[in-house]
Amino acid sequence: MAPIVSIRNLTKVYGNGFQALKGVDLEIEEGEILALLGPNGAGKTTLISIVCGLVNPSGGQVLVGGNDVVKDFRKTRAMIGLVPQELTTDQFETVWNTVTFSRGVHGKKADPARIEAVLKDLSLWEKRNNTLRELSGGMKRRVLIAKALAHDPRILFLDEPTAGVDVTLRREMWQVVEKLRQDGVTIILTTHYIEEAEEIADRVGVISGGELLLVEAKAALMKKLGRKELRLELTEPMTALPEALGAYNVSLAENGGALIYEYQGEGEQGRIAMLLGALTAQGIEFRDLSTRQSSLEDIFVELVEKKA
């Protein structure tokens, strides 16, 4: 099956000479959730804007459902829902009218039952007659999502969807996203909250300096790049490591009060057993042992720092 979004050698250079995208290649499968992570200015919003037809590319091609986003703008835009970062809404319009109007803009016939369903899914039904200026920032962001869903898009772009939203509302939005995926909607989100990617994404892409550094299945990425750490809290602090421990990737921490052993991948049990044996042979005792695995945030920071 062909990918629902296909991006080939995509570049974007703005009038001032700034190169926002540098030959990005990406394929997005129908029904998946892809999280794009990257620092400010990495090119995330530019990439989304080009796919949505809001910004023209300088080079390359983007296909949505097999249609070119430049040549077949109407077809591709009708397939896409976009939730932008900015709260761009008419503050004096009601929630109901705002979402209904958005459906009409995309050429869809009026469907009050569909609008009602969208508002209820996003816990906006009780606010349907309120004007936007009467809502909290979190509720306004929900209205943006409702607008994006009003015309039943096959693809939904969420550009920092939970910025300024409290933890409870954020988790409720994740539930909405998961329901959309179950309904077959393809979802691409950019986020500064790495836990969002860990929670809901199938694949994770890391973009920095206009380049897509990698795109991997979340589990595969964690397994391939994630380090593990064994921490031994010593009974007596040490000032230096004995030479006998030089063969192991260990270091002192906490002013000599702990030993840290870093390892990667599976099959390390034997090596750990050898390390513990070496400690015993040196008369080094410990009173506690714990392990830690790299988070997606650790991996993200490492990749971006390498790029820089």
N, C-alpha and C positions, 0 to 999 in steps of 0.2 A: 504494500500500500504506500502511495506517495505521501510524503510529509505534508501536513496542512499549511505549514509555513516553511519556505525554503529561501535562505539568504546566502547569496554567493558574491564573494569578493566585494563586500559593501564598503564604500568610502564616503566620507563627508568632510569637505573643506569649506569653512565659512569665509565670507568676504574679507575678513581681517587676516586671513591666512591660517587661522587655527584649524588643525586637522582633528576633528572630533572622533572619526572612525577610520581605522586603518586596515582595510581588507578583511572584514569580518565574514566568516562562513559559519552558518548555523542552520540546522534542520530541526523542526519541532514537530513531534508526532501528535496526531489527533488524540485528544482526551488526556494528555499528560499535564502535569503541573511543573513548570520550569521556573526556578528562582534565579534571577540575575543579581549577583552581588558585586559591588564595586564602590570605591570611594567617590566623593563628590567630584564631578567633572570627568568621570571615567568614560562617559559616552552612553550610559544606560538610557537616559531620556531621549537623546538624539536617535538612538536605535529604534526605540518604540515609536517615536514621531514619524520616522521614515516608513516603518511598516504600516502605520495607520494612515499614511498619505498626507500628513500635516507638514512634512518637510521633504524637499526633493533631494535625492542622493546625488553625490558628485560622480559616482561610478558604481558599477556592480548592478545586481538585479535582486528584487524581492518578489517572490511569488506567494500568493495567499490563495489556497484552494486551486492552485494551478493557474491563477490569473496574475498578471503583472500589476503591481500597485500603482504604477504611473500610467500605463496604457489603459488599464481596466479599473480606474479608481472607484467608480460607482459600485461595481460588483464586489471588489475587495472590502471597501468601507462598510458595506451592508453586512458583511460577515463578522465585523469586529466591533467589540465594545471597549471603550477606553475610560479608565478612571484616572484622571490626571492628578498630579501632586497638588496643584493649586485649587482652592475652593472657589471655582468659577460658577457662580449661580446668581440668579436674580433674587436679591435679598427680600423683595417685597412680594414675590410670587409664592403661592402655596406649594406644598410638597406634591399634592396630587397633580396640579397643573404642570409643574416642572417636569415630572416624570412622563406624563401623558404627552406633552409637547415633544419630548425627546424621541418618543416612538414615532410620532408623525414626521419628524425631521428625516428619519431614515426610510420614509416611504411606506411604513406599515399602517394598515387600517386600524382605526380605533378599536381597542379591546379592553374595556374596563375590568373584565374578570382577570386578565393577565396582569394589569397594573396592580390590582388588589393583591394578587398572589405574590408579586415581587415585593410590595410594601410589607406584607405580612412576614415574608421570609427574612426581611431585614429589620423587623421590629419597628417599622415606621407607620403601621396602620393607624395607631392612635394619634399620630401627628399629621395625618394626611391633610387636614384643613389648616394647619399652622403655616405661617409664612416662614421662609428660610431664616430670616433675621431673629426669629424667636427660638431657634434651635441651638444646641450646644455644638461645639466644633466636631465632636464625635458623631453626632446625629447628622450634621451637614455632610460629613464624609460618607455616611451611609446613603444619603440622597444621591451623591455622585455615583455610587455603585448601582443604585436603582435606575438612574438615568442610563447607565451603560448597558443594563440588562433589559431595558424596556422593549427593545426591538428583537429580542431573542437571538443574540449573536452566537456564532459557533466558536469564536475566539474572544477571550477577555484579557485585556492588558490592565494590570493594576500597578500604577506607578506610585510607590510608597503609600499603599492603601491605609496603613494604620498609623501614620504619622499624627501625633497629637491625640491619639485614642488611648483611653485607659486600658488596663490589662483585661478587665472583664469584657469590654466591648471587642477588644482584639481577638480574644478567644472565640467569641460569638461569630466574628467575621470569618475566622478559620473554619468554623463549622459550615458557614454559608458556602465558602469556597469548596469544601469537600463535597457538599451536596451538588454543586454545579458540576464538579468533575464526574460525579456519579451519573449526572444527566448527559454526559458526553461533551461538556464544554471544555475546550483547551484553555489553559490559564497560564499566563506569563506574568510574573510579578517581580518588581524590583523592591528591595527592602534594605534598610539599615539594621533591622532586627534579625540577627543571624538565627535566632531561635525559631523564627518563622520558617526559614528554609529547612531547618532540622525537623520541624514539626510536620510540614505539609508537602514539601516538594518531592517529586520523583527524581528530578535531575537538578543539578546546580551548575550554573555557569559563573565564572569569575571574569570580570572585565576591568581593565585598568589601562589608562592612557590611550583609550580608543582601540585597544586590542583585546580580543577574547582569549584569555590565557588558557582556559580549559572548559570543557563541558563534560560532566561525568554523572553517572547514576550516583545518587547520594551515598548509598551503602558502599559502592565500589570506591568512591573518593575517600571515604573515611578509612576504608581498609588499606588503600594504597598509600595515602599520604599521612594518615594519623599515627602519631607516635604514642607509645605507652610508657608509663613511668612507674617504677617501683620505689617507694619511699620507706626507708628504715630509720626509725627514731632510736638513736643510740642511748644506751644506759649511761655511758660516760662520753662527754665531748672529746673530739679529736682535733689536734692542731694540724695534722698532715696525714695523707693517705700512705699506708705502707706500700713498699715496692711490689709486694706480692699481689696487690690489687690493680697493678698497672695494666694487666691484660683485660680488664673489664672496663666498660664505659660507665664508670662511677665518678661522682663528684661529691664534695662536701657542701652542705647547706646549713643555714641557720646557725652560723658561727661554730660550725663543727659538731652541732648537735644531731645532724641527720645525714644519711647517705642517700643519694639519688642515683638510681640505675635506669638509664633510658634504653628502650629497645623498640623494635618495629616488627610488625607481622606476627604470624603464628610460629609455633615450634621453638619457643624460647624457654620452655619449662626446664629443659636440661641445663641450659646456660644459667638460669636462675639458681638451680640446685647447686651448680658448681660454685657460684658466687657465695651462696650461703655457707657452703663447705669451707671456702677460703676464709670467710669471716671467722668461722669457728676455729680454724687452724691458727688464726692470728690472735685469738682470744678477744675478739671484738663482739660484744653482746648488744642486742637491741631489745627494746621493750614494746615496740609496736611496729606493725607493717601495714602499708596501704598501697593501693594502686590507683592510677589515674590514666584515662585515655584522652588524647587530644580531642577538642571539640571542633566543630566546623569553623568556629571563629578563629581558633588557633591556625587552622589550615589556611583560611582566607588571609589572615594577617601575614603569614609567611610568604604566600604567593605574591601578594602585593608588594611586600618589602623587597623580594627578589627582583620584581619588575622595576622597582624604583632604583 
